[in-house]
Amino acid sequence: MARDMVMEHLHPTFRQKVELLLQELARANLPFRLFEGFRSPQRQRELYNQGRTKPGAKVTNADAWSSLHQYGVAADFVLYIDGKWSWDDSGERKGWWKQLHKLAQLQQLEPLSWELPHLQMQGMQLAQLRSGSYPPNGDTDWAENLQQAIASWHGTPAAPPLPTAQFGRPPLPANAPVLETNNLPAHDARRATVIARDGLRLRAGPGTSFDVKTTLRSGQLITVIQTSGDWSQIDIQGDGFADGYCHSGYLAFS
Ligand SMILES: [Zn+2]
């Protein structure tokens, strides 16, 4: 299972710290790069099995959903020299790793004493993350990736609760026009506005495993026909016919 180096899969607060750290490392001429960011529960399980039910030396004590990598708030930094990754910490390089940790601490990134490349967002408690208490101000990129990981996991331990992206929306001005409600197709249908900054995926069914049919515009006004768990069945044109489903966390109901 491949490593994930996608910055967007990291929680935005953590992502910003990682970006600043990478800038500081470049400025200090330290050849560290992001080796791995988000890690799926499947890959975590695969690494956990190594040295236990699979051959090889143990590489981690954390099973699926027990590493901060699964929540997008941890990342591993490794030396990249002459086109190769290096974990070497002998001689002069010992000081480089020390500098990595020093620069990281300036960004409130915590190292682990037993794992040189690992840095995580300060103050994160695994128990809180597992119970669905995620850091504030998660964005769509981070939330959708974590939702996907949760939806793809059917093993033990159970996946954590779904995250929702949060948006710092300014309050509605007092003179904002009241929406036209003459054409509501059904008395129980509700109007809602898409609040996902980069648009919201409309899917064929209520879950991230269903195909994406189209992307709703940020700010687009739609009609919710009914809800199913965290998902809303959407009528785009307001003609009373269902067009698909999207996650209710990105809808503001009017
Ligand atoms: Zn790590």
Boltz pocket constraint, residues with backbone or C-beta under 6 A from the ligand:
constraints:
  - pocket:
      binder: B
      contacts: [[A, 69], [A, 74], [A, 75], [A, 76], [A, 115], [A, 117], [A, 118], [A, 119]]
      max_distance: 6.0
